[in-house]
Amino acid sequence: MSTSQGHRGHVTGLPEWDRCAVMGVVNVTPDSFSDGGRWFDTTAAVKHGLDLVARGADMVDVGGESTRPGATRVDEDEELKRVIPVVRGLASEGVAVSVDTMRASVAERSLAAGASLVNDVSGGLADPAMVPVVAAAGAPFVVMHWRGFLEGGNVKGVYEDVVAEVVAELHARVEAVIEGGIAPDRVVVDPGLGFSKEAGHDLRLLAHLKELRALGHPLLVAASRKRFLGHVLAGEQGAPPPARERDAATAAVSAIAAHQGAWAVRVHEVRATADAVRVARAVEGAQ
């Protein structure tokens, strides 16, 4: 194993990459904050996923439920109808597929359809059946820092020390999922940028990824097009640019995250980030 792989960690059940991996996003939703409705049918969604791979994505994350602040939950049947055909279509083309869901039934059927990773923004808290399902399947699992649904806006976003609190809460959640039967070498952690966090919290977490990596699990960073980037780009008084105009800023975060040892970054626009992580790897290799 190279030094790079060693310090990023490896997730059992997934390929090994010699650099920070790139997870491309396919939102099969009519209301995603950044690209809602654009890939809202199976054929378009599968084609988009394959395009992301062609542009440099190592994995594709398929989701059928928007988790933006204020979004209302879709029902289970609708989520299954959106997600399963897309997972099956991409997996049948040899793509490494992650399913972005808080429902155990969607995770279980996605894994059966060929998904190789479950990315649950609630870290298994939203559905008590999630951890047993993932454990029984022997699948890798992303545990994100989560303080509850955002239907009422940005809930519980108060921190005395955001880094210490996120690390402590993630640690407790990781212990719980391991106790629930998920193998430690299949657990990925995610600081949950934008979830119950203000822009200052997100930036502070990005400045302290080392502390999150000290949890001892590969780290996924999902900053793509998020509000805190809009705030950074707008400056003190300006209006934040729309989500799709935050891709260069996203690629900058990808380079920073890769340099700090993130295992993977989750992004909507793949090409610039694919370049960014390769440059970060080249710089690492020159040290």
Disulfide bonds with the S-S distance in Angstrom:
none
